[in-house]
Amino acid sequence: MFQLTGRKVVVFFLVFFIINYIIAVFWSIEPDRIEVKEYVLEQAVANGEEAVTGYATTTALMFVAETLLNKSGGYLSNDKMPPSVFMDNMPSWELGALNQVRDLSLIMRKDFSRSQAQSVEHAQLKIAQPKFNIDHTSWQLPSAEREYQDAIDALAVYRAQLADPKDPNAQFYARADNLVTWLNEVQSRLGSMSQKLSASVGRERINTSLVGDEGAAQSTFAPSESMVKTSWWKIDDVFYEARGEAWALLHFFQAIEVDFKGVLEKKNATVAVRQIVRELEATQETVWSPMILNGTGFGLMANHSLVMANYVSRANAAIINLNNLLTKG
């Protein structure tokens, strides 16, 4: 009798593992990309609104945030039950996309929607931006999903007010200086991500923090050289975080091309935005390996992190080029 009960327990756990594994694989499928220009027109028609300046960027921001909540398996970063509690790749992807949502919502609140430094912030953006910054692992009182949905709802109100010709208080200022402010945030984020990806193989890094300023100082002593290496346990997390950031950014840049059309054409920079999108699309190629490999730089085994770092660095270089065109071109 004991042997029969023990066999049932083994079978139960085996079936439980197989079912959860299948669910985890299904939930790990990354969301598809969309053509933002077509999606924006569909949204405008569906809501009976006009796709005015700023409509595309707001819609793209809402789309990325909604995808985090509504994709296969829903939002997983704060789940406390199997199989999602054992998953790390998709939660890392979610964090990457969320980082870009947070950055863009901040720029929209303090720059895109304001005519000058002394102007008043838009009420709905004041609601949306802080709600995106709740701890992404929070699961109750309040839950991350609830806060993010409230932020999306606030963005929807702002978008409707943008399209309302009778409401002059809701504005989106597509100026070169505003775009440069956001590009600087993106550059900083991608530069950091490229460094973390490259550190998969570990390397000695020279401290260049104070280079170029004779009077510069820092709080405490730092060695002139240090070994930087991403933990073996974190390599796949960093990889998928980078994919999430790139996925969000390629939609945002498509929207930027629409809303900042006049600025980009004046600077002859439209093709630069399209090149950025092309580089970001390369980061979304299918990963055929069942796991993220971490071979040496020129070894026999592939290093997926270094490949991703190359694409991220190329996208960042294209963004720097666009920034220069807007400020000096």
Buried (B, 14 or more C-beta within 10 A) or exposed (E): EEEEEEEEEEEEEEEEEEEBEEBBEEBBEBBEEBEBBEBBBEBBEEBEBEBBBBBBBBBBBBBBBBBBBEBEBEBBBBBEEBBBEEBBBBBBBBBBBBBBBBBBBBBBBBBBBBEEEEEEEBBBBEBBBBBBBBEBEBBEEEBBBBBBBBBBBBBBBBBBBBBBEEEEEBBBBBBBEBBBBBBBBBBEBBBEBBBBBBBBBEEEBEEEEEEEEEEEEEEEEEEEEEEEEBEEEBBBBBBBBBBBBBBBBBBBBBBBBBBBBEBBEEBEBBEBBBBBBEBBBBBBEEBEEEEBBBBEEEEEEEBBBBBBBBBBBBBBBBBBBBBEBBEEB
